[in-house]
Amino acid sequence: MTSTSFRPGRRAVVAAAAALPLVGLAACSSDTGDGPDLGAEGGDEEGSPFADVIASGPVAEDDAVAASPWAAAIKDKDQLIRGGTVANQVFSLASTSGGQPTGFDAGITQLLAKYILGEGGEEKVEYIDTTVETRETLIQNGTVDCVIATYSITPERLEVIDFAGPYYLSGTAIQVRAEDAETISGPEDLTGLEVVTQANSTGIQAAEENIPDYDASLVQTLPDNESCVAALKQGRADAYVLDQGVLLGNSAADDEVVVVGEPFVDDPYGIGLSQDSEDAVEFVNTFLQQIIDSGTWDSLWSATIGEVMDGDVPEPPTPGDLPA
């Protein structure tokens, strides 16, 4: 992935969000509260960059949908039920104008719904809130058709669910208070400092394996993103370690916290699917490859993540290339 960093100058796009209340929605968990629609001015409105990306998305052949029991079931009910969040400023944020959620994950969701359901399918999505504790359960019991929520693919998770993708390569990064941005730039600077991360997240192992002279007593785990940001801002922690996608959403919503340095642990995002739907992975990976080959993936990145990160559009990951 191309080396990138958070671009403070673009906070004007989302600065108003800092004054708005946080909403109790969860994904990775990636709650960052209400804020303006991302994807340039207009959010999901016709003619906006985000809306143009969704409009350009492919539609699967009827025979391809019929050949997949997973996709055919979604087609029959005329709705895609997605687990995730609508509270992440960069990846999936509820519209403030009554439209569809915007962001990279929201875009992947709407493109997948359109691919299965045809033109207008992007509007036929039910968004179910998930947390770190509930994601696998909701997939396994069939409450959701999939989870698209900055959802890191790990060997442990692959034991209980399937993943299509990866569809994005993020990485574990560090968030600090803005006044500390000059003194902390990587895990080597966290020795002896108070660190916070989310319970049951990849941030725990990343901290343990990458902070020199790691001291577990200095690492506190909290249940969700909102709690971790509060601990950081209130001085109860010196740094927040989690995947960069979630942290960028925080910085987009609140200029008191910034992302520093570069990701120091690879973090591939996948689409969580039930192991009972054996055909789902192949179907969704075919969809992902189509939006990559058509350039739709690049356009979606530019309209969402590219709004808050410097650098060229990164090389998309290869669907099916899962971590060992």
N, C-alpha and C positions, 0 to 999 in steps of 0.2 A: 504494500500500500504506500502511495506517495506520502512523504513526510509532510505533515500539516500541523497547524496550530490554530487555536481560537483567535479570531480577529476582533479585537475590542471595538474597532471603528464601526463594525456592523451591529453593535448593540442598539443603535438607534432604531433598528428594525423591530426590536422586541423590548425596548426599555420600559415601556408602560407596564409590562407584566410585573415588574418588581413591586409596584404599589398595590397589586391585586392579591386577594387571599388565596392561599394554597387550597387545592381541592383534594379530598381524600380518595384518590384513585391510585391504583397501583399496577405496575407491570414487572420491572426487573428488581425491585420496584423503582419506577422512574418518575414519580410524581413531581411536577415542577409548577403546577398551578395554572390558572387561566392566563391567557395572553393573546396577543394578536395573531391572526392566521399567518403561518409561515408559507413561503413560496412566493415571495414578493407581494406587491400590493394586490389586493383582490382575493387572496387566499385561494379558495376553490372556485371562485366566480369565473364564469366563462371569459376566456381571453387571458386569464392569468397564466404564468408559466406552469404552475402546478396543474391547473385544469387542462392545459394543452397537452401535458404529458399523459394524463389519464385518458384523454380523448384519442390519443394516438395508440393506445394499447391494443394488442391483438385479441382476437376472439377465436377460441378453439373450434375445430370442425365438430359437427354433431356426432360423427362416428367416434371421435376421440373421447368425447365426454361419455358417450354411451358405453364405451369399452372400459371405463373406470367406474366401478361401483361407488367409490368415494365421491367422485365428481357428479355421477348420475344422481346420487341421493341429494346433493346440494341443488342440482338442477330441478329435481322433482319438487322440492319445497320452495324453490325460487328465492333462496336466501343463503348467504354465507354467514355463519356465526363465528366471529373471530374473538379469541381471548387476547387480552392485552391491556392497553391503557389509552386514554385520550387526554393525558396530562403531561406529556413530554414535549417540550417546546420545539425540539428538532425532529423527533421521530414520529410522534403521533399526538396531535393536539386538537381538542374539540374546537370547532369554529365558534367565533364570537358573533357571527352574523347569521347563524342558523343553517349553515351549509354543512358539507361533509368535513370530517377531520382532515387535517393536512399534516405533512411530514413524510419522512422516508418510509417508515413502517406503514403509515396510513396509505401511502401511495402503492406500496407492494400489495396491501390488502385489497384496495379498490381495483387494481389491475388484475389481480387473481379473480375477484368476483366478476369482473367484466369478461375475463377469459372463459369462465365457466358458463355464465348466465347470459352473455351476449350484450349488445348495446344497451346501456342503461343499467347494467348489472352492478356497476360501481356504486349505485345508490341503494342497492339491496343487501346491505351489510348490517348485521346486528353486532354491536360492540359490547362484549362482556368483560367486566373488570376482572383481572387476575392479579395475584400476588405471587411472591416467591414460593409461599407455602401451598398455594392452590393450583398452580399451573398444571402440574402433571396429573393431579386428580381430575381436573375438569376435562383434560384430554382423554384420560382413560375411561371416564364414565360417560363420554359422549355429549357432555354439556356444550362443548364447542367443537367446531369442525377443525380448527387449527389455532395455534397461538403464534402471533407475530408481535413480538414485544422486546426488542433488543435482547433476544433469548439466546444466550451463549450455548453452543454445542459442546458438551463435555462427555467423556466416556461414561461417567456415572449416570448422566441423564439418558444416554443411549441404552442403558440397561432396562429402562422402564417405558420409554417412548421412542418414536422414530423422529428423525429430522430430515426435512428437505433442505437443500442449500449446501453450503452457506450462500447467503445472498448479500452479505456485507462483512468486511473484515474490520473490526474495531480492535481495541486493546485496552488492557488495564492501565489507568492513568491516575494522576494525582490532582486534587482540587484543594486550593488553599484560600485563605482570606486575601483580598487584593493587596493589602499592605505587606503580605509575606511573600509575594510573588518573586521578589529579587533574591530571597534567601533559600528557597526550596525549588528544585528543578527536577529531582529524580529520587528514586527510593534510597539512594545512598545518603540523602540529606535528612532522612526520617529517623535515623538512629537516635534513640533517647527521647523522641517526641511522642506525643499522644496522637494516635491514629484512630479513625472511625471508619467502619465499613458496614455493609448490610449483612444481617444474619443470613446464612445459607447461600451466600453469593460467592462468586469466583474471587472477590477481593480478599477474602480471608487467606486463601492459599497463596495468592500473589504477594501479599504482605509478608507472610511467613518465609517465603522462598527468596525474596528480593531485598528486604531491609537488612542491612548488615547488623550483626549482633542483635538479632530479633528478640524482643521481649514481649511475650504474650500478654503480660500484665498491662502493657501500654496500649493494647489494641482492644477497643470496645466495639461490640456489634449491636446494631439497633435494627428495629423491624422494617424500616422503610426509608426511602430517599428523603422524605420530608424531615424525619427525625435526625438523619445524618447531617443534612445541611444546617439545621438548627444548632446541633452540637458544635459544628465548625464555626458558625457565625457568633455563637455565644462564648467562644473560647474554651469550651469543654474538650475540644480536640484541635490539634494543629494542622491536620491534613485529613482529607477524605479520599480513600482509595476505592475505586470501582471502575467499571468499564467506561471508556471515554464517551460513548454515545450518551449515557445518562448524565455524565458530568457536563458535557457541552450544553445539554438542555438546561441545567442549573445556571450556568453562566449566561445563557441567553435570557433567562428570566430575571437574573439578579446580578448586578455588576459589583456586588460586594464579594463575590466569590469568582475565582478564575481557575482555569485549567493550565497547569504548568508542565513544561517538558514534553516529551513524546511518550506514547504508550510503551510500556516495558514488558508486557505479556500479550501475546496474540489472543484475540477474542473473536472467533467467528460466530456470526449470528445465523441462526437457522429457523425454519418454520416447524414448530412442534406439531406432530401428528400421532395418531393412535397406532400402536403396533397391530391392532385388529384390522386396520385398513391397509392391507399389504400393497395395494396398487397406488396409494396416495403419494408416496415418495416419488415414484417414477413420473406420475402425472405432473406434480408440482415442479419437479426438476426440469421437465420439458418446458413448462411455462417460463421458468426462470431463464433457461437458455434462450428462449425466444425473445424475451425482453432485453437480454444482453446483446444478442446478435443484431437486433433491430436498432440499437442505440437508445432505446427507451430507458434502460437502466442509467445510462450516462445523463440523460436529460432530467431524470428524477433526482439524481444526486445533485445536479446543478441547481435545481429549483428548491432544494431543501437543505441538505447538509452543506452544500456549496455556498449557501447564504451566510454561514457562520464559520467557515473554515477557509484558510488560504490554501493555495496549491491547485494543481491541475486535477481533473477528474481521475480518481485512482483506477487501477485495473480491477475489473470485477472479479470476484472469486469464481472458481469452477464449481458449479452445482454437482453434488455427489462426492466432493473431495472432503471427506469428514476426518476429524482428528482421530488418531489411533487410540 
